[in-house]
Amino acid sequence: MPITTDLDAVRRRHDDMLAGLIAVSPAHAADMVGVSRATIYNLIERGELRRSKVGRATRIPVADLVALIERGIAS
Protein backbone atom coordinates (compact mmCIF):
# COMPACT_ATOMS: atom_id res chain seq x y z
CA MET A 1 0.00 0.00 0.00
CA PRO A 2 1.59 3.32 -1.01
CA ILE A 3 2.11 6.07 1.52
CA THR A 4 0.44 9.38 0.76
CA THR A 5 2.92 11.58 -1.07
CA ASP A 6 0.93 14.81 -1.01
CA LEU A 7 2.39 16.38 2.13
CA ASP A 8 0.30 19.52 1.69
CA ALA A 9 -2.89 17.46 1.68
CA VAL A 10 -1.82 15.69 4.87
CA ARG A 11 -0.94 18.99 6.52
CA ARG A 12 -4.27 20.54 5.47
CA ARG A 13 -6.21 17.51 6.68
CA HIS A 14 -4.45 17.42 10.03
CA ASP A 15 -3.34 21.05 10.43
CA ASP A 16 -4.87 21.55 13.86
CA MET A 17 -3.58 18.17 14.97
CA LEU A 18 -0.03 18.82 13.78
CA ALA A 19 0.06 22.29 15.35
CA GLY A 20 0.60 21.16 18.92
CA LEU A 21 1.57 17.52 18.64
CA ILE A 22 5.04 16.17 19.12
CA ALA A 23 4.17 12.48 18.91
CA VAL A 24 1.10 10.37 18.10
CA SER A 25 -0.15 6.84 18.62
CA PRO A 26 0.44 4.21 15.93
CA ALA A 27 -3.27 4.32 15.03
CA HIS A 28 -3.19 8.10 14.61
CA ALA A 29 0.09 7.86 12.66
CA ALA A 30 -1.50 5.31 10.31
CA ASP A 31 -4.47 7.62 9.74
CA MET A 32 -2.22 10.61 9.09
CA VAL A 33 -0.07 8.77 6.56
CA GLY A 34 -2.86 6.71 5.00
CA VAL A 35 -1.63 3.22 5.82
CA SER A 36 -2.61 0.47 8.25
CA ARG A 37 -1.44 0.32 11.84
CA ALA A 38 0.43 -2.88 10.95
CA THR A 39 2.38 -0.96 8.29
CA ILE A 40 3.37 1.61 10.93
CA TYR A 41 4.70 -1.19 13.15
CA ASN A 42 6.56 -2.69 10.17
CA LEU A 43 8.19 0.69 9.49
CA ILE A 44 9.23 0.84 13.15
CA GLU A 45 10.70 -2.69 12.96
CA ARG A 46 12.64 -1.76 9.79
CA GLY A 47 14.04 1.31 11.52
CA GLU A 48 12.25 3.77 9.22
CA LEU A 49 10.25 5.28 12.08
CA ARG A 50 11.32 5.89 15.66
CA ARG A 51 9.05 5.14 18.57
CA SER A 52 8.99 6.04 22.23
CA LYS A 53 7.19 4.36 25.06
CA VAL A 54 5.22 6.47 27.51
CA GLY A 55 4.25 3.97 30.14
CA ARG A 56 2.62 1.22 28.08
CA ALA A 57 1.70 3.57 25.24
CA THR A 58 3.72 3.73 22.01
CA ARG A 59 4.25 7.17 20.47
CA ILE A 60 5.74 8.11 17.09
CA PRO A 61 7.29 11.55 16.48
CA VAL A 62 5.21 13.65 14.07
CA ALA A 63 8.47 14.92 12.55
CA ASP A 64 9.31 11.33 11.57
CA LEU A 65 5.94 10.98 9.82
CA VAL A 66 6.48 14.21 7.90
CA ALA A 67 9.97 13.04 6.89
CA LEU A 68 8.55 9.67 5.82
CA ILE A 69 6.01 11.38 3.57
CA GLU A 70 8.65 13.73 2.14
CA ARG A 71 10.89 10.75 1.29
CA GLY A 72 7.91 9.07 -0.37
CA ILE A 73 8.68 5.67 1.13
CA ALA A 74 6.15 3.02 0.11
CA SER A 75 5.76 -0.22 1.98
C-alpha positions as CSV (number, residue, x, y, z in Angstrom):
1,M,0.0,0.0,0.0
2,P,1.6,3.3,-1.0
3,I,2.1,6.1,1.5
4,T,0.4,9.4,0.8
5,T,2.9,11.6,-1.1
6,D,0.9,14.8,-1.0
7,L,2.4,16.4,2.1
8,D,0.3,19.5,1.7
9,A,-2.9,17.5,1.7
10,V,-1.8,15.7,4.9
11,R,-0.9,19.0,6.5
12,R,-4.3,20.5,5.5
13,R,-6.2,17.5,6.7
14,H,-4.5,17.4,10.0
15,D,-3.3,21.1,10.4
16,D,-4.9,21.6,13.9
17,M,-3.6,18.2,15.0
18,L,0.0,18.8,13.8
19,A,0.1,22.3,15.3
20,G,0.6,21.2,18.9
21,L,1.6,17.5,18.6
22,I,5.0,16.2,19.1
23,A,4.2,12.5,18.9
24,V,1.1,10.4,18.1
25,S,-0.1,6.8,18.6
26,P,0.4,4.2,15.9
27,A,-3.3,4.3,15.0
28,H,-3.2,8.1,14.6
29,A,0.1,7.9,12.7
30,A,-1.5,5.3,10.3
31,D,-4.5,7.6,9.7
32,M,-2.2,10.6,9.1
33,V,-0.1,8.8,6.6
34,G,-2.9,6.7,5.0
35,V,-1.6,3.2,5.8
36,S,-2.6,0.5,8.3
37,R,-1.4,0.3,11.8
38,A,0.4,-2.9,11.0
39,T,2.4,-1.0,8.3
40,I,3.4,1.6,10.9
41,Y,4.7,-1.2,13.2
42,N,6.6,-2.7,10.2
43,L,8.2,0.7,9.5
44,I,9.2,0.8,13.1
45,E,10.7,-2.7,13.0
46,R,12.6,-1.8,9.8
47,G,14.0,1.3,11.5
48,E,12.3,3.8,9.2
49,L,10.2,5.3,12.1
50,R,11.3,5.9,15.7
51,R,9.0,5.1,18.6
52,S,9.0,6.0,22.2
53,K,7.2,4.4,25.1
54,V,5.2,6.5,27.5
55,G,4.3,4.0,30.1
56,R,2.6,1.2,28.1
57,A,1.7,3.6,25.2
58,T,3.7,3.7,22.0
59,R,4.2,7.2,20.5
60,I,5.7,8.1,17.1
61,P,7.3,11.5,16.5
62,V,5.2,13.6,14.1
63,A,8.5,14.9,12.6
64,D,9.3,11.3,11.6
65,L,5.9,11.0,9.8
66,V,6.5,14.2,7.9
67,A,10.0,13.0,6.9
68,L,8.6,9.7,5.8
69,I,6.0,11.4,3.6
70,E,8.6,13.7,2.1
71,R,10.9,10.8,1.3
72,G,7.9,9.1,-0.4
73,I,8.7,5.7,1.1
74,A,6.1,3.0,0.1
75,S,5.8,-0.2,2.0
